[in-house]
Amino acid sequence: MAYVISDDCISCGSCAGECPVGAISEGDGKFEINADECLDCGSCAAACPTGAISQE
């Protein structure tokens, strides 16, 4: 089950730097996770200061 980023994202980029496979990129108004590349490791969720990342 891949992680997703909600609209609570403040586009700080903390999550992108923590992703070991580069599955996170800047989208329109918030960052987005490519579900096909996500390893479900949770590193991004732990790095998010607003708690905007969770599993689907």
N, C-alpha and C positions, 0 to 999 in steps of 0.2 A: 504494500500500500504506500503510494508516494506521498510526500509532504506537499502541502499547498500553502500559498501566502495569501492572507486575507487583505481586505481593504484597509486594515489598520497599519499596513506597511508605510513607513516614513521615508523610504528610499535611501536609507543610510549606507547600504552596501555591506553591512557586517556579515550577513549570511553568505554572500557570494565569495568572500574571502575564506570562509570556513569549509566550503564544499570541496571534498577531495576529488571530485570528477568534473567540476566546472559545469554542473547542471543548472546553475542559477545565472540569470541575465536580467538586465534592466528592461522592463517592459514599459507600457504606457501608464505612467503615474505610479507604478510600483514594480518591484522585482517579481520575476516569475521563475518557477521551477519546471524544468523539462521532465515530465513524469517518466519518459522512456529511459532517461539517463540516471534518474535518482536512485541511489543505493539504499534508501530508507535508513540511513545511519543516524539521523537526528542532530548532526553537528550544526546545521543551519538553525534549527529551532533553539538550541542552547545559546547561540550567539545573538539571537534577535532581542533587542532591548524593549520592544513593545509587545512581545508574545504573539506576533502576527502569523507565526508559522505553526502548522499542526498537520497531523496525518488526516487524509481523506477518510 
